[in-house]
């Protein structure tokens, strides 16, 4: 498909983002864990209120809204599905990060959600969480790990992922409901 150069109207109530999909086809050599008072733990059966609260705190600035638009049944089916794993990073006795890995496609792992709350950006907590995500993912018989980021994410998100060893393979334009409306 070819889109001509130029400007295009975005429908009312929608928001546009440029999405970059990135992939990793072999296990990486992980950098050392940064020093910090953090611990990563799996949340086997995440409560819906807990999940929505953490999702909001991690993603509010980046306009994460997809999971907030889901009703309880949809959200529970998504985050509690066989092959989906939810993790958090604890700091000062609170959960301050969200990581979601999806292993439902054979020999693949999608890093669906990854982020830390604003108070931990730049502290090294994200690197620790990414190290644990890559360790967990590549402990499976994978041929591919992939993630996507967009122009609404943290300005350094794509570079962060690339430093971790993923490489861009696709760019798209996404239209979605504008969470500000």
C-alpha positions in Angstrom: 0.0 0.0 0.0 1.3 3.4 -0.9 0.1 6.6 0.8 0.8 9.8 -1.1 2.8 12.6 0.5 0.8 15.3 2.2 -1.5 16.1 5.1 -4.5 14.0 6.0 -7.4 14.9 8.3 -7.8 12.9 11.5 -11.4 12.2 12.3 -12.8 14.0 15.4 -12.3 12.0 18.5 -9.3 10.1 17.1 -5.5 10.4 17.7 -2.7 9.4 15.3 0.6 7.9 16.1 3.5 6.5 14.1 4.1 2.9 15.3 7.5 1.2 14.9 7.6 -2.6 15.3 10.9 -4.0 16.5 12.1 -7.6 16.8 14.9 -9.7 18.2 15.7 -13.1 16.6 18.3 -14.4 19.0 19.0 -14.1 22.7 20.9 -11.0 23.6 23.9 -10.5 25.8 22.4 -8.6 28.7 24.1 -5.6 30.2 24.7 -5.7 34.0 21.8 -4.9 36.2 21.8 -1.4 37.5 22.1 -0.8 41.2 18.8 0.1 42.9 16.2 -0.9 45.5 13.8 -2.7 43.1 12.5 -6.2 42.8 10.6 -7.8 39.9 7.7 -10.2 40.6 5.2 -12.0 38.6 1.5 -11.3 39.3 -0.2 -14.7 38.4 -3.8 -13.6 38.6 -3.8 -9.8 38.5 -6.8 -8.0 40.0 -8.6 -5.8 37.6 -8.5 -2.7 39.8 -4.8 -3.3 40.6 -4.1 -3.7 36.9 -6.0 -0.6 35.8 -4.4 1.5 38.5 -0.9 0.5 37.5 -1.6 0.7 33.8 -2.9 4.3 34.4 0.0 5.4 36.5 2.6 3.9 34.0 0.8 5.0 30.8 -1.1 8.2 31.6 1.6 10.5 30.2 1.8 8.4 27.1 -1.9 8.3 26.5 -2.3 4.6 27.2 -6.0 3.9 27.0 -6.8 0.7 25.2 -7.0 -1.5 28.4 -9.0 1.2 30.2 -11.7 1.0 27.5 -12.1 -2.7 28.0 -14.9 -4.0 30.2 -14.1 -6.3 33.1 -14.7 -9.5 31.1 -12.5 -8.4 28.2 -9.7 -7.2 30.4 -9.7 -10.4 32.6 -9.7 -12.6 29.4 -6.7 -10.6 28.1 -4.5 -10.4 31.1 -5.3 -13.8 32.6 -5.1 -15.8 29.4 -3.0 -18.9 29.2 0.4 -17.8 27.8 0.2 -14.2 29.1 2.4 -13.2 32.0 2.2 -10.0 34.0 5.1 -8.6 36.0 5.6 -5.6 38.2 8.6 -3.9 39.7 8.3 -3.1 43.4 9.9 0.0 44.9 9.3 1.6 48.3 6.6 -1.0 49.0 4.6 -0.1 45.9 4.2 -1.4 42.4 5.8 1.0 40.0 6.1 -0.8 36.6 4.1 -2.9 34.3 5.4 -5.7 32.0 3.3 -8.0 29.9 4.7 -10.9 27.9 2.5 -12.8 25.5 3.7 -16.3 24.6 0.5 -17.5 22.9 2.1 -17.7 19.4 4.4 -20.7 19.1 8.1 -19.8 19.4 7.3 -16.1 19.8 7.0 -13.6 22.6 5.4 -10.3 22.2 6.5 -7.7 24.8 2.9 -6.2 24.9 3.4 -3.6 27.6 6.5 -2.2 29.2 6.9 0.8 31.3 7.8 2.3 34.7 6.0 5.1 36.5 7.4 8.6 35.9 9.2 8.7 39.3 11.4 5.8 38.1 12.2 7.0 34.6 15.9 7.5 34.3 16.8 5.6 37.5 17.8 2.3 35.9 14.6 0.5 36.9 13.6 0.2 33.3 16.9 -1.5 32.4 16.4 -4.0 35.3 12.8 -4.7 34.2 14.0 -5.2 30.5 16.8 -7.5 31.6 14.2 -9.7 33.5 11.8 -9.5 30.5 14.5 -10.7 28.1 15.7 -13.4 30.5 12.2 -14.7 31.0 11.3 -14.6 27.3 14.4 -16.3 26.0 14.1 -19.0 28.7 11.4 -20.3 26.3 12.2 -22.0 23.0 11.8 -18.7 21.0 12.8 -17.8 17.5 11.4 -14.2 17.8 10.7 -11.6 20.4 8.9 -8.4 19.3 7.6 -5.2 20.6 6.1 -2.0 19.2 6.5 1.6 20.3 4.9 4.8 18.9 5.4 8.5 18.6 3.3 9.0 21.7 5.6 6.9 23.9 8.5 8.3 25.9 10.8 10.1 23.4 13.7 7.7 24.3 11.6 4.5 24.2 12.7 3.3 20.7 16.4 4.0 21.4 16.0 2.1 24.8 14.6 -0.9 23.0 17.3 -0.8 20.3 20.0 -0.6 23.0 18.4 -3.8 24.3 19.0 -5.6 21.0 15.7 -5.3 19.1 15.7 -3.9 15.5 13.0 -2.1 13.6 11.3 -4.0 10.9 8.0 -2.1 10.2 6.5 1.4 10.5 2.8 2.1 10.5 0.3 4.9 11.2 -2.3 4.0 13.9 -5.6 5.8 14.5 -7.2 5.2 17.8 -9.8 6.8 20.1 -8.4 10.0 21.7 -8.3 9.3 25.4 -8.6 13.0 26.1 -12.2 13.0 24.9 
